[in-house]
Amino acid sequence: MGVTKFRTFEEAEQALWNVAPDAEYFAQVRKMFELMERLRSHTFQPGVTKYSSIDEKDRTLSLRNVLP
């Protein structure tokens, strides 16, 4: 996607408007909200968590579904 240059702020603001959304637009909006939900759903304990080994850390984080 190329860079679009605008002469005024109003022109740039109008370029953000979508007056005739189609199915592709709504699919992109749905994907954005799904991504936001996935990013927001991870909760972490406040503070520092100490592990006795790297294996313990990996097991704990994989159980929390933080690691792939």
C-alpha positions, 0 to 999 in steps of 0.5 A, spaced: 500 500 500 502 506 497 503 513 501 497 518 500 499 525 501 494 530 503 494 538 503 490 539 509 488 535 515 481 535 513 482 531 507 486 526 511 480 526 516 475 525 510 480 519 507 478 515 513 471 515 512 467 509 509 461 511 507 459 504 503 462 499 507 462 492 504 463 485 506 470 485 506 470 491 511 466 488 516 470 482 515 476 486 517 473 489 523 471 482 526 478 480 525 480 486 529 475 485 534 477 478 535 485 480 535 483 485 541 479 480 545 485 475 544 490 480 547 486 483 552 484 476 555 491 474 558 491 476 565 498 476 569 499 476 576 502 483 579 509 482 581 515 478 580 514 470 579 520 466 581 521 459 578 526 454 580 528 452 573 527 454 566 523 448 565 518 450 571 517 457 568 515 453 561 511 448 564 507 454 568 506 459 562 504 453 557 499 451 562 496 458 562 496 458 554 501 464 554 507 460 550 505 457 543 
